Amino acid sequence: MRTSNPVFQQTAFGSDGRSGLNIPTIGVEAAARPTTMSVRSTALKTLMLLGITISVAALTWNFFMATPSAIMPVWAVSAIGGIACGIIMVKKPATAPVLAPLFAILEGAFVAAFSVAIIAYSP
């Protein structure tokens, strides 16, 4: 698959798309672990990050419905923080294991703040 997205570099995926599926990693030295992503691990990580995003959005939604004055500050901070996390992950992919969950948290807060702002400020 050809892509111009720097996050999806060719070196991240194995040639067969299944690299590392049947290799146990518990008790295996880090050098012996596969360095490519498998389809299974990619799907699991995506579901984990989506779960974080939805959970944070639901909690933040409930918070904003009780405290509407906090919408704009959280909206601005989560937007700027999300953009910063995204840029850092693109420039330094090694930071993704730490920044991806933080990005999911910020994205969930942003989506909730945006949704509540639309409801609060619409006639």
N, C-alpha and C positions, 0 to 999 in steps of 0.2 A: 504494500500500500504506500503510495507516494503522498507526502504531505509537506507543506511549507511551515507547519506549526513547529516551533523549536522544542516544545514540550514532548512531542512524539517523534523523537529522533530514532533512526533506524537501529541504533545500538541498544535501545531499551527493550526491543522485542526480539525473541528468538526467530530463527528462520522458519521453523515449523509452527510457530504460534502456540506451542505447548511446552516450551522449555521450563523445566522445573516442576512439572505437575506431580511426578511420582518420587521426587527426591525428598527424603525427610530432612528437616533442618534442625531438629532438636538434638543438641549434643554434637553438631557438626561445626567444625571450625569455620569462621567467617570466610576465609579464603576458599574453602571448598563449596560454599553455597553458590547457587546459580546467580548470575548478575543480570539475567534477563527477566522480563515480566512474563507471566503466563496469562492466558485468558481468564482462568479461574481466579487467580489472585487479583487481577485487575477488576473483575466483576465484584469480588468481595470488598475490595477497598472502596469501590464506587458506592456500593450499598451502605458501607459504614459511614462514609462522608455524607451521603444523602440522608441517612438516619440522624446524624448530628445536625444537619441543616434544618430538617423538619422539626426536630425536638426543640432546638433553640428558637425557631420561628414561632412555634406554639407557645412556649413559655414567654417569649418576648411579647407576643400578641396579647396574652392575658395581662401582662404587666402594663402595656400601653393602654389597654382599655380602662384600667384603674387609674393610670397616671398619664394623661394625654400630654402634659407639658414636657415630658421627657422625649417625645418623638423626634424632634428636630436635632437635638444634640447626638442622640444615638444614631440617627440616620446619617449624619455627617461623619461621625467617627467611624462607623462601620463601612461607609462608602470609601473613605480615604484609606482606612486600614486594609480593606479588601483589595483595592487597587495596588497598594504597596506590597501586600503579600503575593499577589499575582505577578507583579513585575520581578520581585526577588526570586520567585520560583522559576520563572522563565530564564533569568540570568544565571542563577545558581541552582540547578536541579537537585543537588545534594541536600538542599534545605527542605525539600518537599515533605519528607516524613514528619517534620515538625510543623511546617507552615500550612500544610493541607488541612489538618483539623482546625487550626486557627482561622484559616480562610473560610471553612464551612461554618464556623461559629459566627464570624462577621457577616457572611452571606445570609444566614438565617435571621440575624438581627436586622439587616438591611431590608430583607423582604417583608418582615413583619412591620417594621417602621414605615415603609413605603405604603403597605396595604392599609394600615391604620390611618396614615396621613391622608390617603385618598378618601377614606370614609369620613374622617373628621372634617376635612376641608371642602367636601362636596356639598352642594345645596340639598 
